Amino acid sequence: MDKNLKKLTILHSNDMHGDFLAEEIDENLVGGVSMLSGYVGKVRAEEKNTIYCIAGDMFRGSVIDSEFQGISTIEIMNMLAPDVVTLGNHETDYGIAHLLFIEKCAKFPIINANLHIKTNGARLFKPHHIIEIDGMKILFIGILTQEVLSQTKNDGIIGTFVDIDEATSEIGKICNAYNKIDIDFTVLLTHIGFEEDKKLAAQLDPAWGVDVIVGGHSHTFIEEPAVVNDVVIVQAGTGTDQIGRFDIVVDTDDNCIDSYTWRTVPINNEYCPRDEALEKILRHYKGQTDKKYGRLITRMKKQLTHPSRNQETALGGLLSDIMCESLGLDVMLLGSGSVRSTELGPIVLYSDLCECFPYDDASYMLQVTGAQFKRMIKYMVRDEVWEGVHNEFYQLSSGMRVVYDRATHEFLKFDLKGKPVEDDKIYKIGLQQFHFNNLEDFFNISFDEISENAKPVVVATSCLGIFDEYMSNHQNLDREITGRLVIL
């Protein structure tokens, strides 16, 4: 008997981070939501059964998003009209209460199966969404894990299932509950990172019928999907310069994939028409932000770069030095992930600075012993950091010289201003509030242990204000990579 086969096209984005505007590269326009919308609309017109989904982190990364605290982003996303979206960790950046307000502004479903209130277990969002298309029922389930929800540490009544095991259990509950309505195809829309997606797929019971994981969070660019436990896993990097595209033949008799192709499609003026209605909305918001953010701050000696979060960078070095000098610290540990631009300068407008460093949080000073400091850095460079795990990493301020041997797990050098860091000596270390709030998770050291030396204190209420003030009063700033942190 012939199989009952139907074509399904799934387009997917992740980690867009407010990347709304196209850039001119080699005389071509690249990226931006206008051409992204144009491409999605083009495929929707060409392919009968098209679904567009977003795997988290629509927010953060642009002044248009930050100035209006995500409300502008939701209006732009409403114009883009995804069929279903899952939460990313940065959707919580403006607070859980604000997120729940923003959800009411969205004209598309936002799903998450495992963000819940601790006291009664009630979910904050709809856990799944079923799309009926051409006689098929496509089940989407949204998943986020504790590891990527560090921003909610201030929200004591909000919790998540803490690991992949419990997220797996939640998926099983939903799949079992909806099998009875003959789901033809099941997609996990996750924001946990590509390596964690593989672990999740390995734990899924094949009887649950999960076919595909569309993921985000780790900003992973892939050449081809990973396949684990017969589940096909994809991710589409970061931003709006590309979009993922699945063309799937679904076997609706056995409710599974018969065959598929997957690729990333570049978003540029060669492939993608522009969405003029969406551009009108962008011009409205950009006009407002240009007035506030268009002022010149400084001219640096040259452009500084931040190509990777897991290494010393010239731009990260400059920013950590500014914090250290301004706050009178011995060492500033600046979160690499806080630096959202891969380059800055030589001309720096206020908008450039805000997009480079959108997290305007407070800074804390901790007093730690040299032994504790070494333990913190050793945890930062632990083995799993180099195995694709999306981790927290730090830029060290000037004067630090750390050489770490991965083979022996020992420091060959751990100096500050030319002298070895002494185990019993107290050092003043700076941390941003987000990292201070997650001290134990990010450094494997407790508040109580640190507080035995001295109570941590707030030394600045605005990191962005410090950068603005310093750069406005210093011209021709420059930095080189000098071996502050060397991994052997």
N, C-alpha and C positions, 0 to 999 in steps of 0.2 A: 504494500500500500504506500502511495506517495506521501511524503511528509508535508505537513502544513507549515510553510516557511513564509516569514514576513521580514521586510527590510526595516531596520531601525538605525537612525543616525543620532549619535549623542555627541554634542559639542560641549567642551568643558574648559573652564578657567579656574585658577586658584591664585591666592596671594596677589591680588591686584593692587592692593596698598595705595589706592587713590591715584593710580597711574592713568590719569584721564586724558592728558594732552599728547598729541603726536609730536615726534621729534624729526628734524631733518637730518638724515644721515646719507652722505654721498649723493646729495641732490634728490633723495627719495624721502617721502614721509613714511615714518615707521611708528606703529603702535597708536595708542589712544583709543578712547571708547567710541569715537565717531566711526572710525573704520572698522573697529570690532563689531559695533552694532550693524554696520553695513554688511559685513561678512555673514553674521548670524542671520540677518534678514534675507540675504541672497540664498543661503542654504535652505532656510525655511520655505522659500518660494520654489526651490528646485527639488527638494526631497519631501515627500509626503509625510513621513513619520520622523520629525526632527524634535529633539529635546535639547535645551541648553541649560546646563547646571553650573553652579559655582561652589567650589569646595573650600570656602572660608577665606577670611582676611580680605574683605572688601575695603576695610578702613585702614587709616594711618598711611603716612608717606607723602602727603601733599598738603599745601597750605589751604587748598579748597576744602579738604576733608577736616583739617584741624580747626580752621576758623569757625566752621559751623557744626563742629562736634558730630560729624557723621550724617547730619540731616541732609546736607547737600549731596552726600554720597548716595543716600537712599533715593533721592529724587532722580539722580543720574541713573542709578540701577533700575528704577522704575521705567525709565525710557529704554534701557537696554532689554528689559522684560525677560529675565531668566525664568525658566519653568519651576526651578526649585534651587534653594541655596541652603548650605549648612553653615553653622557657626564656626568661626576660627577664633583663636585666642585673642586677636586684636579687636574683635567685636566687643570685648568686655572692657576695653581701655578707658571708655568714658563712664564706666560704672554699670552695674547690672540694672539698676533702675532706669538709667538712660537708654540702655539697650532694649528693655521692654517697651519703652516709649517709641523708640525707632522702629521696632517690629510693627507697631500699629500703623506707622507711616508706609510700610512696605506693601506693594501691591502684588507680591509674590510670596509663596510659602517659605518660611525659614524654619528648618527642622533641626532638632537635636534630641537624641534618645536618652542621654545620661547626665544632663545638668539638672540638678534637683535641689529641693529645700531639705536640709538635714533633719529638721524636726518631724516632718511628716512624709517625706519621700516623694512629695508632689513634683512632677516635672514642670519646668518653666516654659518649655516649648513643646509643640507638637513633635512627637518622636519620628514620624515617618510621613510620607506623602505618596499617594498612588495616582499615577497619571494613566488615564485610559486613552489609547490612541490606536486607531485602525483595528479595533476589536481586541487589542492587547492591553493587559494591565501590568504596568511597570511600577514596582515598589522601590522607593528610595528611603533609606534609613540614614540619619545623621549621627555621626560619632565624634566625640572629642574626649580626650583623657586628661587626668589630673596633671600630667607632666607639662601640658601646654596651657594650663589655666592658672599660672602663677599670679596673674593680675588680680585674681579674686581673693587673694589672701586677706585683704582688709574686710571682706564681706563674710563675717563669721557664720551667717545662717545659710550660706550657699555652699554646696558640696558637689562632688562628682564621684562616680565610681572610680576608684583610684588606679586601676591598672587595666591592661589589655584583657586579662582573664575575666574581669567583671563586665567589661564592654562586650566581650564575646557572649557572655550569658544574656545580656540585654538584647543583643541581636537575635539570639535563639528564641527568646520570648516573642519578639515581634514577628519573626518568620513563621513560627508555629501558629501564632494567632491568626495570620492572614492567609495561610495555605488554603484554607477552606474556600476562599473566594477565587481560587484558581489564578494565582499570580503567574504571569508568563515569564517575567524577567525581574531579577532583583539586583539593585545597585546599592552598595555602601558608599555614601558620600562622607568622606572622613577628613579630618584635619589633625593628623597625628604624626605625619612624616613618612617618607617612603619605606624606610627600614621597619618602622613600626607597623605599616600596612602589611608587610610580608609576614611579620610575626602574627598579626591578627588573622590573616588568611589561613595560616597553617593551623590555627585552632578552630576554624569553623567546621561544623558538622556538615558534610556534603548534603545531608537530607534537608538542610535548611534552604538550599537552592540559591545561594549567593553566586552570582555570575561575574560581577565586575566590582572592583574598588576604584573609585575616582577620588584621588587624594590631594592633599596640600600640606603646607606648613614647612617642609624641608626645602622648598624652592628647587626641587630636583628636575633637571632637564634630562630626558631619557631618549635613547635612539629607538627603543622598542619596548613593549610592555614586559613586565615580569609576570610569570605565571607560577603561582604557588597553590597547591591543593586544588588545581583546576580553576582557580579564581584569577582573572586577568586584572593586573594592577597597573594604573597609569597616573601620571601627574604632568602638568604642563608648565613647569618652571616657575616663573614669577612675572608679574606685570601684565601688560597688554600687548607686548610685541609679538605674541603668538597665541594660538588657541589649539587645544587638543581636539582631534576628530576621530570618533569611532564610526565605522560603517559596519553594521552587524546584521547578519542573517539569523533571525530568531526561529528556533524550532518550537512552535507553539503547542505541539503535541506533547513533547517531553519537557517543555519549559526550560530550555537551555540554549546556549550558543551553538548554531550549526557551523558558522564560519564568521570571520571578521577581518577587517583591516584597521589599522590605527596609524595616525601620523600627527605631527604638529604642523599647523598651517601658519606661515608668517602673515602678520597683519601689516600690510603696507598698501600703498596706492596702486600697486600692480595687480593685486588680487582682490582688493576690497573697495567697494564704493563707500562714499561718505554719507553719514546720517545728518542732514542739515538741521532737522528739528532738534536733535541732541546737541549739535554745535551751538545752537541758540541758547540752550540752557547753560552750556559751558561758558559762553561769552558773558552771560549774566553774572555768574559766580566769579569768573576771572576778573571781570571789571571791578568788582567790589574788593577782591583781595589785592589787586595790583596797586590800588591807592594806599593800602596799609603796608604792603610788603615789598614795594618796589624801590625802597631807599638803598643807597650804597652803604655798605658797612666798611669794607676794606679792599685793598688790592694786595694779594699775596705775591711772593716772588715767583711762584710757579703753581701750576695745578698740583694738588696733593690727592692721592688715591687711597682707596680702601677696598681692594679687590676681593678680600676674603675675611671672614670673621674669625677664623681659627689661626691667625698669624699676626705678627706685628705689622702695622701699616703706618705709612707716613701721616695720613690724615688722623688716624686714631691716636698716634703719638702726639700730634699738635693739640688735639682736644683734651687728652689726659694731662698734658703739661699745663694747659691753661687752668684747668680745675685745681691742679696741685699747687701751682704758684698763687692763684687767687685766694685759696682757702688756707694756705699755710700748713699743708700736709707734708708728711714724709713721702707718701706714695698715694697716687690716685689709681684705683682700679676702675676704669671706664668700660662699661659693657659694650663689647664689640657690636652686638646686635642693636644697640641704640643708634649707631651710625648707619643711617638708611641710604646714604648716597655712596656710590662707588668712587666719586670724584668731587672735588670742590675747588673753585678758583680757576684762574687767578683773580678774576673779578668776583666779589662776593656780595650779592644783594641779600637783604633780610629774608626774602623768600627762599633763597638758596640755603641759608643757614637753617631755616625752619624745616625745610624738606629734608635736609641732611640729618637734623637732630630734632625730631618732632616730640620727644618725650620730655616735657618741661616739668620734671619732678624735682623734689628736694634732694639734698645731699647730706649724708651722715658721716660723722667722724667716729671711727672705732679705734680704740687703743688695744693693740694685740701684741703678744710676745713674738719674738722672732721665730720661735718654734711653731706657734700657731699660724703665723704668716706663711711659713714654708708648707705647712699642712694644707692650707687653703689653696695655694698655688699647685701643689701636687695633685689635689683633687680636680682642679681645673684641667690638668693635662693627663688625666687618667686614660687608660688604654681605649675605652669605648669612645672617647672623643674622636679618635682617628678612624673609627669604624663606621662612619656615616650617621652617627647619632646626632640629632639636633640639640646642641648643648649651649650653655652659657660660657662665653670666653671673654677675656678682658685685655684691654690695652694698658700697658704699664707706663707710668710717667717716667720722665727723664731721670737718670741716675741709677735706675735698676739695671742689673746685668745678671740674667738667669740663664743657665745652661742646664738642660735636662736630658738625661740619657734614657730613652724609652726601653732599651734592652735591660738595663739594671734597675730601672725605676728610681734612680737617684739623681740628685742635683750635683753636677760637677762644679757649678759656681752659683752662688746666691748672694750677690753683693749689692750694696746701696752706697752710692757716691764713693766708689772705690774701696769700700771696706766690707768684709763679710758681715752679713746679718747675724747678730748674736742671739742665741736661743732665749736668753733670759732678759734681753733688753725690750723695752716697750716702744712700739712704733705707731705713729698716727696714720691710719689708713682711711681713705675716702671711698665711699660707695654711694651710688644713687639709691633713692628710696625703694625702687622696685627690687633691686638686688639686696638691699638691707632687709626688706620684708621676707625675702626668700633665702635668708642666710644659710639655713641648715641644708636646704635642697641644693643650693648652688655651690656651697663651700664645705659641706659636711662638718660644720661647726655650729654649736648652739648659741643662742642669745645669752643663756645663763653663764656659759663659759667665758664669753667675751665680757660680760658685765662684771665679772669678778675683777677684771683689771680696772675698769672705769665704766660708768654709764655712757652708752653711745649718745651723741648729741647731734642735733640738726645744725649744720654750719652754713647752709644756704637753702633758700626756699625755691630757687629757680636756676636750674643749670643753664637754660637758654639765655637767661638774663646775664649770667656770667660770661658766656661766649660773646654775646652782643657787646657788652661793655668793654671787654678785653680787645676784641678785634677792631672795634670802633676807634680805639686809642693806640693801635699798633698797625703799622703798615709793613709791607714786604716780609710777612711771616713766611717761614720755611721750615721744613723738617725732612730728615732722611731716615731710612731704616738703619739703625745703629746696632742691632743685636741686643735689644733690651730683653727679648725672650727667644732663645735658640733651642730648638728641639732636635736632638740627634737620633 
